[in-house]
Amino acid sequence: MSEKDEERLRQAVNGINNNLPPPTKHADLRQICDWELYGPKDPRIYILVRELALSHGLRVSKIEEVIVAALSHELDGLRNAEKDLKGG
């Protein structure tokens, strides 16, 4: 990816969420920026979502709540670990 493309992607990400620091060079920057349009690449996510919805009757909004809760839990753990390393 060219430097110009990376900068354009950084600006797009920053326009979506100004609360986040500007992204650094990351191996998956393009996938992260495309996530909203194209979704996850791992087919297991689709299979799990489909089963939760079609076999167990969960609404998409509930499935999204489960995903947000799981990702928030992971992020909280990382933040706490970083805070512990910094002594705070």
Buried (B, 14 or more C-beta within 10 A) or exposed (E): EEEEEBEEBBEEBBEEEEEEEEBEEEEEBEEEBBEEEEEEEEEEEEEBBEEBBEEEEBEEEEBEEEBEEEEEEEEEEEEEEEEEEEEE
